[in-house]
Amino acid sequence: MENLLENDITGTIGTQKYLCTISWRNGKLLMDEPESVGGNDLGPDPFSTLLASLAGCTLSTLRMYIDRKGWDIPEINISLNLTQENDSELTTTISRTISFAGTIEEDIKNRLLIIADKCPISKVLKNKVVINTTI
């Protein structure tokens, strides 16, 4: 099976609690936890980063579709959050709200709702994920 990324995402953490440096192709991202849980809030926490991936993928997918259709929708906005319930197993629910700067016809809104679920990160999160870890 072929990797989706050309290069691995890599990360390091030193002795400073929660502060991680994540590297990808051409850049670095600091990840941290908020001060309320003992971090220094120097970067997004892992949950925020996960939601940012979904936000970016959703927005890009919608923009490509809107442009292909030639629709006059100059701005797309998105808001995300998540909740977790731990009954017999952990259930995570992501709320994703998409809005537009202007008025959009209902049939176009309904089509864009379907397209949002077709973004690659939506597909990853909605399907089976296997994590193979080695040391």
TIRO-2110 file (N, C-alpha, C; in Angstrom, 1 decimal):
// TIRO-2110
0.8, -1.2, 0.0, N, 1, A
0.0, 0.0, 0.0, CA, 1, A
0.9, 1.2, 0.0, C, 1, A
0.6, 2.2, -0.8, N, 2, A
1.4, 3.4, -1.0, CA, 2, A
1.0, 4.5, 0.0, C, 2, A
1.9, 5.2, 0.6, N, 3, A
1.7, 6.3, 1.5, CA, 3, A
1.0, 7.4, 0.8, C, 3, A
0.1, 8.1, 1.5, N, 4, A
-0.6, 9.3, 0.9, CA, 4, A
0.4, 10.5, 0.9, C, 4, A
1.3, 10.6, 1.8, N, 5, A
2.2, 11.7, 1.9, CA, 5, A
3.6, 11.3, 1.4, C, 5, A
4.2, 12.2, 0.7, N, 6, A
5.6, 11.9, 0.1, CA, 6, A
6.6, 11.7, 1.2, C, 6, A
6.5, 12.5, 2.3, N, 7, A
7.4, 12.4, 3.4, CA, 7, A
6.6, 12.2, 4.7, C, 7, A
7.2, 11.5, 5.7, N, 8, A
6.5, 11.3, 7.0, CA, 8, A
6.4, 12.6, 7.7, C, 8, A
5.3, 12.7, 8.5, N, 9, A
5.2, 13.8, 9.5, CA, 9, A
6.1, 13.4, 10.6, C, 9, A
6.9, 14.2, 11.2, N, 10, A
7.7, 13.8, 12.3, CA, 10, A
7.5, 14.8, 13.5, C, 10, A
7.8, 14.3, 14.6, N, 11, A
7.6, 15.2, 15.8, CA, 11, A
8.6, 14.9, 16.9, C, 11, A
8.9, 15.9, 17.7, N, 12, A
9.8, 15.7, 18.8, CA, 12, A
9.2, 16.5, 20.0, C, 12, A
9.6, 16.0, 21.2, N, 13, A
9.3, 16.7, 22.5, CA, 13, A
10.5, 16.6, 23.4, C, 13, A
10.8, 17.7, 24.0, N, 14, A
11.9, 17.8, 24.9, CA, 14, A
11.4, 17.6, 26.4, C, 14, A
12.0, 18.4, 27.3, N, 15, A
11.6, 18.3, 28.7, CA, 15, A
10.4, 19.2, 29.0, C, 15, A
10.1, 20.2, 28.2, N, 16, A
9.0, 21.1, 28.5, CA, 16, A
7.7, 20.3, 28.2, C, 16, A
6.9, 20.2, 29.3, N, 17, A
5.7, 19.5, 29.3, CA, 17, A
4.7, 19.9, 28.2, C, 17, A
4.3, 19.0, 27.3, N, 18, A
3.3, 19.2, 26.3, CA, 18, A
3.8, 19.9, 25.0, C, 18, A
4.9, 20.6, 25.0, N, 19, A
5.4, 21.3, 23.9, CA, 19, A
6.1, 20.4, 22.9, C, 19, A
5.4, 20.3, 21.7, N, 20, A
5.9, 19.4, 20.7, CA, 20, A
6.2, 20.2, 19.4, C, 20, A
7.2, 19.8, 18.7, N, 21, A
7.5, 20.4, 17.4, CA, 21, A
7.2, 19.3, 16.3, C, 21, A
6.2, 19.7, 15.5, N, 22, A
5.8, 18.8, 14.4, CA, 22, A
6.4, 19.3, 13.1, C, 22, A
7.0, 18.5, 12.3, N, 23, A
7.6, 18.9, 11.0, CA, 23, A
6.9, 18.2, 9.9, C, 23, A
6.8, 18.9, 8.8, N, 24, A
6.3, 18.4, 7.6, CA, 24, A
7.1, 18.9, 6.4, C, 24, A
6.8, 18.6, 5.2, N, 25, A
7.5, 19.0, 4.0, CA, 25, A
8.4, 20.3, 4.2, C, 25, A
7.7, 21.4, 4.4, N, 26, A
8.4, 22.7, 4.3, CA, 26, A
8.3, 23.5, 5.6, C, 26, A
7.9, 22.9, 6.7, N, 27, A
7.6, 23.8, 7.8, CA, 27, A
7.6, 23.0, 9.1, C, 27, A
7.4, 23.8, 10.2, N, 28, A
7.3, 23.3, 11.5, CA, 28, A
6.0, 23.9, 12.2, C, 28, A
5.4, 23.1, 13.1, N, 29, A
4.3, 23.5, 13.8, CA, 29, A
4.5, 23.2, 15.3, C, 29, A
4.3, 24.2, 16.1, N, 30, A
4.3, 23.9, 17.6, CA, 30, A
3.0, 23.5, 18.0, C, 30, A
2.9, 22.4, 18.8, N, 31, A
1.7, 22.0, 19.4, CA, 31, A
1.9, 22.1, 20.9, C, 31, A
0.9, 22.5, 21.7, N, 32, A
1.0, 22.6, 23.1, CA, 32, A
-0.4, 22.4, 23.7, C, 32, A
-0.5, 22.5, 24.9, N, 33, A
-1.8, 22.5, 25.6, CA, 33, A
-2.1, 23.8, 26.2, C, 33, A
-3.4, 24.2, 26.5, N, 34, A
-3.7, 25.4, 27.1, CA, 34, A
-3.1, 25.5, 28.5, C, 34, A
-3.0, 26.7, 29.0, N, 35, A
-2.5, 26.9, 30.4, CA, 35, A
-3.4, 26.3, 31.4, C, 35, A
-4.7, 26.2, 31.1, N, 36, A
-5.6, 25.6, 32.1, CA, 36, A
-5.3, 24.1, 32.4, C, 36, A
-4.6, 23.5, 31.5, N, 37, A
-4.2, 22.1, 31.9, CA, 37, A
-2.7, 21.9, 32.0, C, 37, A
-2.0, 23.0, 32.2, N, 38, A
-0.5, 22.9, 32.5, CA, 38, A
0.4, 23.2, 31.3, C, 38, A
-0.1, 23.5, 30.1, N, 39, A
0.7, 23.9, 29.0, CA, 39, A
1.0, 25.4, 29.0, C, 39, A
1.6, 25.8, 28.0, N, 40, A
1.9, 27.3, 27.8, CA, 40, A
1.1, 27.9, 26.7, C, 40, A
0.3, 27.1, 26.0, N, 41, A
-0.6, 27.6, 24.9, CA, 41, A
0.2, 28.3, 23.8, C, 41, A
1.4, 27.6, 23.5, N, 42, A
2.3, 28.2, 22.4, CA, 42, A
1.8, 27.7, 21.0, C, 42, A
0.9, 26.8, 20.9, N, 43, A
0.4, 26.3, 19.7, CA, 43, A
-0.9, 25.6, 19.9, C, 43, A
-1.5, 25.1, 18.9, N, 44, A
-2.8, 24.4, 19.0, CA, 44, A
-2.6, 23.1, 19.7, C, 44, A
-3.6, 22.6, 20.5, N, 45, A
-3.6, 21.3, 21.1, CA, 45, A
-3.9, 20.3, 20.1, C, 45, A
-3.7, 19.0, 20.4, N, 46, A
-4.0, 17.9, 19.4, CA, 46, A
-5.5, 17.9, 18.9, C, 46, A
-6.4, 18.2, 19.7, N, 47, A
-7.8, 18.2, 19.3, CA, 47, A
-8.1, 19.4, 18.3, C, 47, A
-7.5, 20.5, 18.6, N, 48, A
-7.6, 21.7, 17.7, CA, 48, A
-7.0, 21.4, 16.4, C, 48, A
-5.8, 20.7, 16.4, N, 49, A
-5.1, 20.4, 15.1, CA, 49, A
-5.9, 19.4, 14.3, C, 49, A
-6.6, 18.4, 15.0, N, 50, A
-7.4, 17.5, 14.2, CA, 50, A
-8.6, 18.2, 13.6, C, 50, A
-9.2, 19.1, 14.3, N, 51, A
-10.4, 19.9, 13.8, CA, 51, A
-9.9, 20.9, 12.7, C, 51, A
-8.7, 21.4, 12.8, N, 52, A
-8.1, 22.3, 11.8, CA, 52, A
-8.0, 21.5, 10.5, C, 52, A
-7.5, 20.3, 10.6, N, 53, A
-7.4, 19.4, 9.4, CA, 53, A
-8.7, 19.2, 8.7, C, 53, A
-9.8, 19.0, 9.5, N, 54, A
-11.1, 18.8, 8.9, CA, 54, A
-11.6, 20.1, 8.3, C, 54, A
-11.3, 21.2, 9.0, N, 55, A
-11.8, 22.5, 8.5, CA, 55, A
-11.1, 22.9, 7.2, C, 55, A
-9.8, 22.7, 7.1, N, 56, A
-9.1, 23.1, 5.9, CA, 56, A
-9.5, 22.2, 4.7, C, 56, A
-9.6, 20.9, 5.0, N, 57, A
-10.0, 20.0, 3.9, CA, 57, A
-11.4, 20.3, 3.4, C, 57, A
-12.3, 20.5, 4.3, N, 58, A
-13.7, 20.9, 4.0, CA, 58, A
-13.8, 22.1, 3.1, C, 58, A
-13.1, 23.2, 3.6, N, 59, A
-13.1, 24.5, 2.9, CA, 59, A
-12.5, 24.3, 1.5, C, 59, A
-11.4, 23.6, 1.4, N, 60, A
-10.7, 23.4, 0.1, CA, 60, A
-11.6, 22.6, -0.9, C, 60, A
-12.2, 21.6, -0.4, N, 61, A
-13.1, 20.7, -1.2, CA, 61, A
-14.3, 21.5, -1.7, C, 61, A
-14.9, 22.3, -0.8, N, 62, A
-16.0, 23.1, -1.2, CA, 62, A
-15.6, 24.2, -2.2, C, 62, A
-14.5, 24.8, -2.0, N, 63, A
-14.0, 25.9, -2.9, CA, 63, A
-13.8, 25.3, -4.3, C, 63, A
-13.2, 24.1, -4.4, N, 64, A
-12.9, 23.5, -5.7, CA, 64, A
-14.2, 23.2, -6.4, C, 64, A
-15.2, 22.7, -5.7, N, 65, A
-16.5, 22.3, -6.2, CA, 65, A
-17.3, 23.6, -6.7, C, 65, A
-17.3, 24.6, -5.9, N, 66, A
-18.0, 25.9, -6.2, CA, 66, A
-17.3, 26.5, -7.4, C, 66, A
-16.0, 26.5, -7.5, N, 67, A
-15.3, 27.1, -8.6, CA, 67, A
-15.6, 26.3, -9.9, C, 67, A
-15.7, 24.9, -9.8, N, 68, A
-16.0, 24.1, -11.0, CA, 68, A
-17.4, 24.4, -11.5, C, 68, A
-18.3, 24.6, -10.6, N, 69, A
-19.7, 24.9, -11.0, CA, 69, A
-19.9, 26.3, -11.4, C, 69, A
-18.9, 27.2, -11.2, N, 70, A
-19.0, 28.6, -11.6, CA, 70, A
-20.0, 29.4, -10.7, C, 70, A
-20.3, 28.9, -9.5, N, 71, A
-21.2, 29.7, -8.6, CA, 71, A
-20.5, 30.9, -8.0, C, 71, A
-21.2, 31.9, -7.8, N, 72, A
-20.7, 33.2, -7.2, CA, 72, A
-20.8, 33.1, -5.7, C, 72, A
-19.9, 32.4, -5.1, N, 73, A
-19.9, 32.3, -3.6, CA, 73, A
-18.4, 32.7, -3.2, C, 73, A
-18.2, 33.9, -2.9, N, 74, A
-16.9, 34.4, -2.6, CA, 74, A
-16.3, 34.0, -1.3, C, 74, A
-17.1, 33.6, -0.3, N, 75, A
-16.5, 33.3, 1.0, CA, 75, A
-17.3, 32.2, 1.6, C, 75, A
-16.5, 31.2, 2.2, N, 76, A
-17.0, 30.1, 2.9, CA, 76, A
-16.5, 30.1, 4.3, C, 76, A
-17.3, 30.0, 5.3, N, 77, A
-16.8, 30.0, 6.7, CA, 77, A
-17.2, 28.6, 7.3, C, 77, A
-16.4, 28.2, 8.3, N, 78, A
-16.6, 27.0, 9.0, CA, 78, A
-16.3, 27.1, 10.5, C, 78, A
-17.1, 26.4, 11.3, N, 79, A
-16.9, 26.4, 12.7, CA, 79, A
-17.0, 24.9, 13.2, C, 79, A
-16.0, 24.5, 14.0, N, 80, A
-16.0, 23.1, 14.4, CA, 80, A
-15.8, 23.0, 15.9, C, 80, A
-16.3, 22.0, 16.5, N, 81, A
-16.0, 21.6, 17.9, CA, 81, A
-16.3, 20.1, 18.1, C, 81, A
-15.9, 19.6, 19.2, N, 82, A
-16.2, 18.2, 19.4, CA, 82, A
-16.6, 17.9, 20.9, C, 82, A
-17.4, 16.8, 21.1, N, 83, A
-17.7, 16.3, 22.4, CA, 83, A
-17.4, 14.9, 22.4, C, 83, A
-17.2, 14.4, 23.7, N, 84, A
-16.9, 12.9, 23.8, CA, 84, A
-17.8, 12.4, 24.9, C, 84, A
-18.3, 11.2, 24.7, N, 85, A
-19.1, 10.5, 25.7, CA, 85, A
-18.4, 9.1, 25.9, C, 85, A
-18.3, 8.7, 27.1, N, 86, A
-17.7, 7.4, 27.4, CA, 86, A
-18.6, 6.5, 28.1, C, 86, A
-19.5, 5.9, 27.3, N, 87, A
-20.5, 4.9, 27.8, CA, 87, A
-19.8, 3.6, 27.8, C, 87, A
-20.3, 2.6, 27.1, N, 88, A
-19.6, 1.3, 27.0, CA, 88, A
-18.3, 1.5, 26.1, C, 88, A
-18.3, 2.4, 25.2, N, 89, A
-17.1, 2.7, 24.4, CA, 89, A
-17.1, 4.2, 24.1, C, 89, A
-16.0, 4.8, 23.8, N, 90, A
-15.8, 6.2, 23.6, CA, 90, A
-16.5, 6.6, 22.2, C, 90, A
-17.4, 7.6, 22.3, N, 91, A
-18.0, 8.1, 21.2, CA, 91, A
-17.6, 9.6, 21.1, C, 91, A
-17.0, 10.0, 19.9, N, 92, A
-16.6, 11.4, 19.7, CA, 92, A
-17.6, 11.9, 18.6, C, 92, A
-18.2, 13.1, 18.9, N, 93, A
-19.1, 13.7, 18.0, CA, 93, A
-18.5, 15.1, 17.6, C, 93, A
-18.2, 15.2, 16.3, N, 94, A
-17.7, 16.5, 15.8, CA, 94, A
-18.9, 17.3, 15.2, C, 94, A
-19.0, 18.5, 15.6, N, 95, A
-20.0, 19.4, 15.1, CA, 95, A
-19.3, 20.3, 14.1, C, 95, A
-19.8, 20.4, 12.9, N, 96, A
-19.2, 21.2, 11.8, CA, 96, A
-20.3, 22.1, 11.2, C, 96, A
-20.2, 23.4, 11.3, N, 97, A
-21.2, 24.3, 10.8, CA, 97, A
-20.5, 25.1, 9.7, C, 97, A
-21.1, 25.1, 8.5, N, 98, A
-20.6, 25.8, 7.3, CA, 98, A
-21.6, 27.0, 7.0, C, 98, A
-21.0, 28.1, 6.8, N, 99, A
-21.9, 29.3, 6.4, CA, 99, A
-21.2, 30.1, 5.3, C, 99, A
-22.0, 30.9, 4.7, N, 100, A
-21.6, 31.7, 3.5, CA, 100, A
-21.8, 33.2, 3.8, C, 100, A
-21.0, 34.0, 3.1, N, 101, A
-21.2, 35.5, 3.3, CA, 101, A
-22.5, 36.0, 2.8, C, 101, A
-23.0, 35.4, 1.7, N, 102, A
-24.3, 35.9, 1.1, CA, 102, A
-25.3, 34.8, 1.2, C, 102, A
-26.4, 35.1, 0.5, N, 103, A
-27.6, 34.2, 0.5, CA, 103, A
-27.3, 33.1, -0.6, C, 103, A
-27.6, 31.8, -0.2, N, 104, A
-27.3, 30.7, -1.1, CA, 104, A
-28.7, 30.0, -1.2, C, 104, A
-29.0, 29.6, -2.4, N, 105, A
-30.2, 28.8, -2.7, CA, 105, A
-30.2, 27.5, -1.9, C, 105, A
-31.4, 27.0, -1.5, N, 106, A
-31.5, 25.8, -0.7, CA, 106, A
-30.9, 24.6, -1.5, C, 106, A
-31.2, 24.4, -2.8, N, 107, A
-30.7, 23.3, -3.5, CA, 107, A
-29.2, 23.3, -3.6, C, 107, A
-28.6, 24.5, -3.7, N, 108, A
-27.1, 24.6, -3.7, CA, 108, A
-26.5, 24.2, -2.3, C, 108, A
-27.2, 24.7, -1.2, N, 109, A
-26.8, 24.4, 0.1, CA, 109, A
-26.8, 22.9, 0.3, C, 109, A
-27.9, 22.3, -0.1, N, 110, A
-28.0, 20.8, 0.1, CA, 110, A
-26.9, 20.1, -0.7, C, 110, A
-26.6, 20.5, -1.9, N, 111, A
-25.5, 19.9, -2.6, CA, 111, A
-24.1, 20.1, -1.9, C, 111, A
-23.9, 21.3, -1.4, N, 112, A
-22.6, 21.5, -0.7, CA, 112, A
-22.5, 20.8, 0.6, C, 112, A
-23.6, 20.5, 1.2, N, 113, A
-23.6, 19.6, 2.4, CA, 113, A
-23.1, 18.2, 2.1, C, 113, A
-23.6, 17.7, 1.0, N, 114, A
-23.1, 16.4, 0.5, CA, 114, A
-21.6, 16.4, 0.1, C, 114, A
-21.2, 17.5, -0.5, N, 115, A
-19.8, 17.6, -1.0, CA, 115, A
-18.9, 17.7, 0.3, C, 115, A
-19.3, 18.4, 1.3, N, 116, A
-18.5, 18.6, 2.5, CA, 116, A
-18.1, 17.2, 3.1, C, 116, A
-19.1, 16.3, 3.0, N, 117, A
-18.8, 14.9, 3.6, CA, 117, A
-17.9, 14.1, 2.7, C, 117, A
-17.6, 14.6, 1.5, N, 118, A
-16.8, 13.9, 0.5, CA, 118, A
-15.3, 14.4, 0.6, C, 118, A
-15.0, 15.3, 1.5, N, 119, A
-13.6, 15.7, 1.6, CA, 119, A
-12.8, 14.6, 2.2, C, 119, A
-11.6, 14.4, 1.8, N, 120, A
-10.8, 13.3, 2.2, CA, 120, A
-10.7, 13.1, 3.7, C, 120, A
-10.6, 14.2, 4.5, N, 121, A
-10.4, 14.0, 5.9, CA, 121, A
-11.8, 13.6, 6.5, C, 121, A
-12.9, 14.0, 6.0, N, 122, A
-14.2, 13.5, 6.4, CA, 122, A
-14.3, 12.0, 6.2, C, 122, A
-13.8, 11.6, 5.1, N, 123, A
-13.8, 10.1, 4.8, CA, 123, A
-13.0, 9.4, 5.8, C, 123, A
-11.8, 9.9, 6.1, N, 124, A
-10.9, 9.2, 7.0, CA, 124, A
-11.6, 9.1, 8.4, C, 124, A
-12.2, 10.2, 8.8, N, 125, A
-12.7, 10.2, 10.2, CA, 125, A
-14.0, 9.4, 10.3, C, 125, A
-14.7, 9.2, 9.2, N, 126, A
-16.0, 8.4, 9.2, CA, 126, A
-15.8, 7.0, 8.9, C, 126, A
-14.6, 6.5, 8.6, N, 127, A
-14.4, 5.1, 8.3, CA, 127, A
-13.4, 4.5, 9.2, C, 127, A
-13.1, 3.3, 9.0, N, 128, A
-12.2, 2.5, 9.9, CA, 128, A
-10.8, 3.1, 9.8, C, 128, A
-10.2, 3.3, 11.0, N, 129, A
-8.8, 3.8, 11.0, CA, 129, A
-8.0, 2.8, 11.9, C, 129, A
-6.9, 2.3, 11.3, N, 130, A
-6.0, 1.4, 12.0, CA, 130, A
-4.7, 2.1, 12.3, C, 130, A
-4.3, 2.1, 13.5, N, 131, A
-3.0, 2.7, 13.9, CA, 131, A
-2.0, 1.6, 14.2, C, 131, A
-1.0, 1.5, 13.4, N, 132, A
0.1, 0.5, 13.6, CA, 132, A
1.3, 1.3, 14.2, C, 132, A
1.6, 0.9, 15.5, N, 133, A
2.6, 1.6, 16.2, CA, 133, A
3.8, 0.6, 16.5, C, 133, A
5.0, 1.1, 16.2, N, 134, A
6.2, 0.3, 16.5, CA, 134, A
7.2, 1.2, 17.4, C, 134, A
8.0, 0.5, 18.1, N, 135, A
9.1, 1.2, 18.8, CA, 135, A
10.4, 0.7, 18.3, C, 135, A
END
